[in-house]
């Protein structure tokens, strides 16, 4: 197994570590530590891809593992944030924050499932669909949103800093949701030929 694939596997291995640290309240500053683990895992996404392309180490295993690792990491983080409402309501209180965040998470997860299915259909016809630039920007905003919400939930008792980070996190989550819809629609429209009927 080459280096990029090992790095990708390390990201997958960090997911249960992140979840455990996030959920175990007995760990001092658990949200802060979870944020550090998440950022470290998210950074490996850029590292493994860069090394694979630079050294010509792109493999089918890497193509399979990399998107799965990304989606599972982000999906796990978003779901866990909804489980612990205090990570979302540091600045703004009320059920409306949870409802809006829940809708954002539902849209993001739905997009990932739809695009994954779309790619499977394309692969069955021999087409390989590359990720678009909007999707990469969307992922960046998702990562920033998650990191900020985690940091804002547990920033060593500094309320002002926590509120600012929470606000940044929620805004980035909203932006990520809009980019999710845009990139999903753009991706399918751009590759709509996948759904073209073929005559046998």
QUIVENFEN-V907377 format. One record per pair of residues at least 12 apart in sequence whose ideal C-beta (glycine too) atoms are under 6 Angstrom apart, sorted by the first residue. I is the first residue (numbers start at 0). J is the second residue. Records with the same first field share a line. If there is no record, write none. Layout:
I: J / J
This chain:
1: 56
2: 50
3: 47 / 50 / 51 / 56 / 61
4: 60 / 61
6: 43 / 46 / 47
7: 47 / 64 / 65 / 68
10: 40 / 43 / 68
11: 68
13: 36 / 40
14: 71 / 72 / 75
16: 36
17: 33 / 36 / 37
18: 75
20: 32 / 33
21: 33 / 79
28: 153
30: 149 / 152 / 153
31: 153
33: 149
34: 146 / 149 / 150
37: 76
38: 146
40: 72
41: 142
44: 69
70: 111
73: 141
74: 108
76: 145
77: 104
80: 148
81: 101 / 104
84: 97
86: 148 / 152
87: 100
89: 151 / 161 / 162 / 165
90: 162 / 165 / 166
103: 172 / 176
106: 176 / 179
107: 179
110: 179 / 183
114: 186
120: 193
121: 193
128: 190
131: 186
133: 181 / 182 / 185
134: 182
137: 175 / 178 / 179 / 182
140: 171 / 174 / 175
141: 175
143: 171
144: 168 / 171 / 172 / 175
147: 164 / 167 / 168
148: 168
150: 164
151: 164 / 165 / 168
